[in-house]
Amino acid sequence: MTVEFRVLPVAEAIAWIRAWTDHDWPMGLQEAFGIRDRLGWRLSPGDGTLFATKMSDDGRADGFIDDVDEYGNIEGVWFPLSSRGGDGDDATCDPLARSAYRAYVGALSELWGAPSDNTRDDHTEHSWVLPNDVTVTLGGLSALIIAEIDSPSITRLDREIAYYEEEGYLTPGTLDAP
């Protein structure tokens, strides 16, 4: 069975992203569940922080609400803007994913200005830090496009880590997840 590779229309992708970025932060878990539900994402049985968007080909969870801090606030959310490409489908997925990715970057740049470009190897990544200190990261591989929204507390933590790396107190990458 072949699964068709799909990407969200630009306007819908931006609406999904802005549902999170335009909300007041810090954000509690119940508020995050409300946004998840308004977007029509289906929660995963037994764990409301895992959900399936309409980009999930098989109804399994394809996104998540990130950890809750000691104050009961979420640290962010991660969700796809495309379906996952199938094995060996790069020839079909890659041009569509690249085109959609460029369109998303263009639309977000119109909203928030030029992004930082963190592209490395086969992974393309662009980020915007918004005036409310929410960070939006758009990531892309040949057959998957994701959006990651980080809370202001995570944005501040990332700034502190960058500062300590620049000052030589930390070796760059020391705190990266394995």
C-alpha positions as CSV (number, residue, x, y, z in Angstrom):
1,M,0.0,0.0,0.0
2,T,1.4,3.4,-1.0
3,V,0.8,6.4,1.2
4,E,0.5,9.7,-0.6
5,F,2.9,12.4,0.7
6,R,1.0,15.5,1.8
7,V,1.8,19.0,3.0
8,L,-0.5,21.5,4.7
9,P,-1.5,24.5,2.7
10,V,0.5,27.6,3.8
11,A,-2.4,29.4,5.3
12,E,-3.4,26.4,7.4
13,A,0.2,25.7,8.6
14,I,0.5,29.4,9.6
15,A,-2.9,29.1,11.5
16,W,-1.6,26.0,13.4
17,I,1.6,27.8,14.3
18,R,-0.1,31.0,15.3
19,A,-2.7,29.2,17.5
20,W,0.3,28.5,19.8
21,T,2.4,31.7,19.3
22,D,-0.4,34.1,19.7
23,H,-1.6,32.6,23.0
24,D,-0.6,34.1,26.3
25,W,2.5,32.4,27.8
26,P,3.3,30.8,30.2
27,M,0.7,28.2,29.3
28,G,-0.7,25.5,31.5
29,L,-1.4,22.0,30.3
30,Q,-5.2,22.5,30.3
31,E,-4.8,25.6,28.1
32,A,-2.6,23.6,25.7
33,F,-5.2,20.8,25.6
34,G,-7.8,23.5,24.6
35,I,-5.6,24.6,21.7
36,R,-5.0,21.0,20.7
37,D,-8.8,20.4,20.7
38,R,-9.7,23.6,18.8
39,L,-7.2,22.5,16.1
40,G,-9.0,19.2,15.8
41,W,-6.1,17.1,16.8
42,R,-7.0,13.7,18.3
43,L,-5.5,12.9,21.6
44,S,-3.7,9.6,22.2
45,P,-5.4,7.2,24.6
46,G,-3.9,7.5,28.0
47,D,-1.7,10.5,27.4
48,G,-3.3,13.8,26.4
49,T,0.2,15.3,25.6
50,L,0.5,13.0,22.6
51,F,-1.9,13.7,19.7
52,A,-2.5,12.9,16.0
53,T,-2.9,15.7,13.5
54,K,-4.6,15.2,10.2
55,M,-1.1,14.7,8.8
56,S,-0.9,11.3,10.5
57,D,-1.4,8.6,7.8
58,D,-2.4,5.9,10.3
59,G,-4.0,7.9,13.1
60,R,-1.0,7.4,15.4
61,A,0.4,10.2,17.5
62,D,2.6,12.5,15.3
63,G,2.9,15.4,17.7
64,F,3.3,16.2,21.4
65,I,3.0,18.8,24.0
66,D,6.4,19.1,25.6
67,D,7.2,18.6,29.3
68,V,5.4,20.5,32.1
69,D,7.8,22.5,34.3
70,E,7.7,22.7,38.1
71,Y,5.1,25.5,37.9
72,G,2.7,23.5,35.8
73,N,3.5,25.3,32.5
74,I,4.3,23.5,29.2
75,E,7.7,23.9,27.7
76,G,6.4,23.8,24.1
77,V,4.8,21.8,21.4
78,W,6.0,19.8,18.4
79,F,3.8,19.0,15.3
80,P,4.2,18.0,11.7
81,L,3.3,20.2,8.7
82,S,3.6,17.3,6.4
83,S,2.9,13.6,6.4
84,R,5.8,11.3,6.6
85,G,7.3,10.2,3.3
86,G,7.5,6.5,2.7
87,D,10.6,4.4,2.3
88,G,12.3,5.1,-1.0
89,D,9.9,7.9,-1.7
90,D,12.5,10.7,-1.6
91,A,12.2,11.4,-5.4
92,T,8.5,12.1,-4.9
93,C,8.6,13.8,-1.5
94,D,11.7,15.8,-1.7
95,P,10.6,18.4,-4.3
96,L,7.1,18.8,-2.7
97,A,8.6,19.1,0.8
98,R,11.3,21.6,-0.3
99,S,8.7,23.8,-2.1
100,A,6.3,23.7,0.9
101,Y,9.2,24.4,3.3
102,R,10.3,27.5,1.3
103,A,6.6,28.7,1.2
104,Y,6.3,28.3,5.0
105,V,9.6,30.2,5.6
106,G,8.5,33.0,3.3
107,A,5.1,33.3,5.0
108,L,6.6,33.3,8.5
109,S,9.3,35.8,7.4
110,E,6.6,38.2,6.2
111,L,5.1,38.0,9.8
112,W,8.3,38.0,11.8
113,G,11.2,39.1,9.7
114,A,14.3,37.1,8.6
115,P,14.9,33.9,10.5
116,S,18.1,32.5,11.8
117,D,19.3,29.6,9.6
118,N,20.5,26.6,11.4
119,T,20.8,24.3,8.4
120,R,23.2,21.4,8.8
121,D,23.8,18.2,6.9
122,D,20.4,16.9,5.5
123,H,18.4,18.8,8.1
124,T,17.1,22.3,7.2
125,E,16.1,24.5,10.1
126,H,14.9,28.1,10.5
127,S,14.0,29.9,13.7
128,W,12.3,33.0,14.8
129,V,12.3,34.5,18.4
130,L,9.1,36.5,18.8
131,P,8.7,39.6,20.9
132,N,6.9,37.4,23.6
133,D,10.1,35.3,23.7
134,V,8.3,32.3,22.1
135,T,10.7,30.6,19.6
136,V,9.3,29.1,16.5
137,T,11.5,26.5,14.7
138,L,10.6,25.1,11.3
139,G,12.6,22.0,10.5
140,G,12.7,19.9,7.3
141,L,14.1,16.7,6.1
142,S,13.5,15.3,2.6
143,A,10.2,13.7,3.7
144,L,9.0,15.5,6.8
145,I,8.4,19.1,7.8
146,I,7.9,20.0,11.5
147,A,7.1,23.0,13.6
148,E,8.4,23.3,17.1
149,I,7.2,26.0,19.4
150,D,9.3,26.7,22.5
151,S,8.0,28.6,25.6
152,P,9.7,31.8,26.7
153,S,11.4,29.9,29.6
154,I,13.0,27.5,27.1
155,T,14.0,30.5,24.8
156,R,15.7,32.2,27.8
157,L,17.5,28.9,28.7
158,D,18.7,28.6,25.1
159,R,20.1,32.2,25.3
160,E,21.9,31.4,28.6
161,I,23.4,28.3,27.1
162,A,24.6,30.2,24.0
163,Y,26.1,32.9,26.2
164,Y,28.1,30.4,28.3
165,E,29.2,28.6,25.1
166,E,30.4,31.9,23.6
167,E,32.2,32.9,26.8
168,G,34.0,29.5,26.8
169,Y,32.3,28.2,30.0
170,L,30.7,25.4,28.1
171,T,31.9,23.4,25.1
172,P,29.3,23.9,22.3
173,G,27.0,20.9,22.1
174,T,27.7,19.8,25.7
175,L,24.1,20.0,26.7
176,D,22.6,18.7,23.5
177,A,20.5,15.6,23.8
178,P,22.3,12.4,22.8
